[in-house]
Amino acid sequence: MSSQIYHLPVQIYYEDTDHSGVVYHANYLKYFERGREHVLGKDTLVKMWQEDDLGFAVYKADIVYSEGAEFGDILDIRSSYEIDGKYRIIWRHEAWKPNRTKAAVTCDLHLVCTDKNKKLVQIPFQYFQ
């Protein structure tokens, strides 16, 4: 099962950058995390954790940095997912600068569903429809 593409605008602040004025590489992971929360919704994630005892853990991340965003940019974080079996979901995240023909940063992030004891459990498919 695959999803549509979801969009989340992210303002780049000075605090997001390194000494050269370019976004610090690890901050993209935070933007992508926000993108996933935007797709699923805070209420759903809270319910999964507090009522269903379920969460997600990163299994693998493939990130390509093609162009750095800078202070003042507004990125379009594009997120979509594909469920890959019973336990794994692959999120495709892209950070787009305005008026570009390719993404500045791309990330294929593999997550597995776990319970509060860190035991692998089946993805609750009802939240991904």
C-alpha positions, -999 to +999 in steps of 0.1 A: +000+000+000+013+034-010+002+069+000-003+102-017+024+129-014+019+152+016+033+187+019+046+206+049+062+240+046+093+245+069+108+279+076+146+278+079+157+299+109+193+310+117+194+284+145+189+256+119+222+265+102+259+259+108+287+285+107+284+287+069+247+296+069+236+263+054+212+240+072+230+216+095+227+181+079+211+164+110+183+190+110+167+175+079+159+144+099+139+167+123+120+182+093+112+147+080+100+136+115+077+166+114+065+155+080+056+121+093+038+136+123+019+159+099+007+129+078-004+107+107-015+134+131-005+141+167-037+126+180-032+093+161+004+090+173-006+097+209-034+071+207-010+045+192+015+051+220-008+056+250-037+032+242-022+007+218+014+006+232+028+010+197+055+031+182+081+031+154+118+027+154+142+037+126+157+006+110+176+022+081+181+056+066+193+064+031+199+102+027+213+121-002+222+158+002+222+175-032+218+211-023+219+229+011+190+251+022+199+284+038+187+308+064+155+324+052+144+296+028+110+280+031+113+243+023+085+221+010+088+189+029+072+162+007+064+129+025+048+097+013+050+061+025+048+025+013+040-003+036+065-031+030+052-062+047+036-067+081+063-049+102+080-022+080+070+010+065+092+030+041+088+068+042+101+088+012+109+123+023+121+151+000+131+187+010+124+211-019+137+246-022+114+270-041+116+270-079+139+240-082+136+210-106+150+185-081+149+179-044+177+194-023+176+164+001+160+130-003+156+103+024+142+068+023+136+060+059+127+025+069+107+022+102+096-009+120+066-010+144+074-020+180+056-022+213+067-004+244+090-033+252+108-028+218+094-061+205+086-061+168+048-061+161+025-058+131+018-023+117-017-011+127-029-008+092-061+010+102-040+042+108-026+041+072-057+044+050 
